[in-house]
Amino acid sequence: MIEESEALEKVLTSTPLPVERDIPVSESVGRFLVRDARSKTNLPQVCQSSVDGYAVKVSKCRENLSRLRVIGQSVAGVECDACIEHGEAFRVFTGSELPMGANAVIKQEDVKVLSDRLILIKKKAELNDYVRRVGEVLTKGQRISNKGSCVKSSTLGSLIAGGISEVKVGSFPSIGIITTGDELIHEEQKQIKCHQTYDSNGLMLKAAAVKVGVEKIEIKRTRDDLGEISAEVLKMEQWADIIIVVGGMSVGERDFSKVALKECGVKQIFWRVRIRPGKPIFYGKFGESCQIFGLPGNAVSAFVCFHLFVLPAMRLRSGASADGVKLDQMKAIAGSSFKNSDNRPHYVHGKFREGKFHSIGNQNSNNLLALSQADSLLRLDERSSIQFGDLVTVFRLID
């Protein structure tokens, strides 16, 4: 049994490099960049007005302008090749190019129009008032987003404004999920016997992977049968980048998954991690590129282990930086007291609401109902306690 930090390090250091692909920038939201994205143009490319008003020329002494002669007009999207001198003004609108010589804009609210060609300035103008300078938002070659960062919807606007039409990203890995258990039945089966249970783990993990961005996912269900499990693993190895086997990872007489993986030729990297829930998690490699995760069969254990170990591998393979593969963290106030008397760190599932973290229900590893209402995890160190009102760090679950 190894420590959680060592287990995660082994996962990350053995994760293959991302497969790179070029995609249109319009399709890049949610993907990770494998190269820095740099602006191809200045933004703005010319000096512009940031308001509707009048462009003027003021000197360094900032003399008080009064009556000015309007000699022209500039509108957004039309090139302006005019030039103004002292005593002249140019009608401008938000985003329009300033004429040469203009170094300030007076808002139209601060102007009294005397005639079509004459205005009266009611407020003193300062150098660079309401002027958008060339490249003040972006300069050509400026880095917009770092290699390894996730493209968000807000990032997309900057990329497009910077003249970027295509970006290089990492491909999401293909995922194969095998759920094991004689008791499992398909969710569409109407009749269920008392010794049976619906297979919730497969679809739950698939939904989490889809939320991350994974596109190719296949679920297979097997009985607690060494041959069946081995056969499905060998089939999935032909196409899957990551295989997740759920259940059968302990040492009971009916736990065949770990044995099946060994018989299939999977190289074990670790088995059992000192955490709760999720102690019997398995991790190994099939050749150089296929990663194998064996998760506990209990739903809470499987979901927690997916977030702690599988998700970082998925993100790293997709191009995320090593610092960006873990769960998002938030500061919270403990909504109650917590105590962990175990010699293993304990992940408590609960809700983050109005700055506070509250645990939900009992923390049994099969409590799917409580898990369904949770949105975050609180890590309790071994043999530690947290008091009501303490400042804590919680980890956001995939919603």
URMOLIN-V61280 format. One record per residue. N is the residue number from 1. D_LAST is the distance of its C-alpha to the last C-alpha in whole Angstrom. Layout:
BEGIN
[[N	D_LAST] [N	D_LAST]]
END
This chain:
BEGIN
[[1	30] [2	29] [3	27] [4	23] [5	24] [6	27] [7	25] [8	22] [9	25] [10	27] [11	24] [12	24] [13	27] [14	28] [15	25] [16	27] [17	27] [18	25] [19	26] [20	27] [21	27] [22	28] [23	26] [24	27] [25	25] [26	24] [27	22] [28	21] [29	17] [30	15] [31	17] [32	19] [33	23] [34	26] [35	28] [36	29] [37	28] [38	32] [39	33] [40	36] [41	37] [42	38] [43	36] [44	38] [45	41] [46	44] [47	44] [48	43] [49	43] [50	40] [51	41] [52	44] [53	47] [54	50] [55	50] [56	53] [57	55] [58	56] [59	57] [60	57] [61	59] [62	57] [63	59] [64	59] [65	59] [66	60] [67	61] [68	60] [69	61] [70	58] [71	59] [72	56] [73	52] [74	49] [75	46] [76	42] [77	43] [78	46] [79	48] [80	50] [81	53] [82	55] [83	57] [84	57] [85	60] [86	61] [87	61] [88	59] [89	56] [90	53] [91	51] [92	47] [93	44] [94	40] [95	40] [96	43] [97	45] [98	48] [99	52] [100	53] [101	55] [102	52] [103	50] [104	49] [105	48] [106	49] [107	46] [108	48] [109	48] [110	50] [111	53] [112	56] [113	57] [114	61] [115	61] [116	59] [117	61] [118	61] [119	58] [120	58] [121	56] [122	55] [123	53] [124	54] [125	52] [126	51] [127	50] [128	47] [129	46] [130	43] [131	43] [132	41] [133	42] [134	42] [135	39] [136	38] [137	34] [138	34] [139	37] [140	38] [141	37] [142	34] [143	31] [144	28] [145	25] [146	26] [147	25] [148	22] [149	20] [150	17] [151	18] [152	17] [153	18] [154	20] [155	21] [156	22] [157	25] [158	27] [159	27] [160	28] [161	31] [162	32] [163	33] [164	31] [165	30] [166	29] [167	27] [168	27] [169	24] [170	23] [171	22] [172	19] [173	20] [174	21] [175	19] [176	21] [177	20] [178	22] [179	22] [180	25] [181	27] [182	30] [183	28] [184	25] [185	25] [186	24] [187	21] [188	24] [189	27] [190	28] [191	30] [192	29] [193	31] [194	31] [195	31] [196	28] [197	24] [198	22] [199	20] [200	16] [201	16] [202	16] [203	14] [204	11] [205	12] [206	13] [207	9] [208	8] [209	11] [210	11] [211	8] [212	10] [213	13] [214	15] [215	17] [216	20] [217	18] [218	21] [219	20] [220	24] [221	25] [222	28] [223	30] [224	31] [225	33] [226	34] [227	35] [228	33] [229	30] [230	32] [231	33] [232	29] [233	29] [234	32] [235	31] [236	27] [237	29] [238	31] [239	28] [240	24] [241	24] [242	21] [243	22] [244	20] [245	22] [246	21] [247	23] [248	27] [249	27] [250	29] [251	33] [252	33] [253	36] [254	33] [255	31] [256	32] [257	29] [258	30] [259	33] [260	32] [261	31] [262	34] [263	36] [264	34] [265	35] [266	32] [267	33] [268	31] [269	30] [270	29] [271	28] [272	27] [273	25] [274	26] [275	23] [276	21] [277	20] [278	20] [279	24] [280	25] [281	23] [282	25] [283	25] [284	28] [285	29] [286	30] [287	33] [288	32] [289	29] [290	27] [291	24] [292	24] [293	22] [294	23] [295	20] [296	21] [297	21] [298	19] [299	16] [300	15] [301	17] [302	16] [303	12] [304	13] [305	16] [306	13] [307	12] [308	15] [309	17] [310	16] [311	13] [312	16] [313	19] [314	17] [315	16] [316	20] [317	21] [318	19] [319	21] [320	19] [321	22] [322	22] [323	21] [324	18] [325	16] [326	15] [327	12] [328	12] [329	14] [330	15] [331	18] [332	18] [333	21] [334	21] [335	21] [336	23] [337	25] [338	24] [339	27] [340	26] [341	30] [342	29] [343	30] [344	26] [345	23] [346	21] [347	17] [348	16] [349	13] [350	13] [351	12] [352	12] [353	15] [354	17] [355	18] [356	18] [357	16] [358	17] [359	17] [360	16] [361	19] [362	21] [363	19] [364	21] [365	19] [366	19] [367	17] [368	15] [369	15] [370	14] [371	11] [372	10] [373	10] [374	9] [375	7] [376	9] [377	12] [378	16] [379	19] [380	22] [381	25] [382	27] [383	30] [384	28] [385	28] [386	26] [387	27] [388	26] [389	26] [390	25] [391	23] [392	21] [393	18] [394	15] [395	12] [396	8] [397	6] [398	4] [399	0]]
END
